[in-house]
């Protein structure tokens, strides 16, 4: 399953690099990308909702997810400051 998906991504990147970018195509590409991401998120949520194991352990997974998110946010702040100083922006 990963092989065909990887080929599609690489093929799309090559085609996107070879074709010239037209300003009138950008809103269409943006709309298609947003639609694709929303569809994938919806399908992921539907799959998660059907899985009894994941749904029953949502309390534990939710607390761990919040801890990971907070840790990521807290860690990104100092790193961004250090990177800004290193690049002298």
C-alpha angles and dihedrals in degrees: 000000000000094000098063091042091052090049090052092051094047092044091050091049092051094047091046090051094048098046117076115247113245120198091224091056096054097076090049092049090047091051092048092049092050091048091050094049093047091048092050092048091049092050091047090052092047091050091048091049092053093051107090094194094055093041094051093050094046093116093059095040092047094055091048091048092052091049092051092047094049091046091051093050093046091048095047094057098063091039091053091050092050092047091049091052092046092051092039095226 
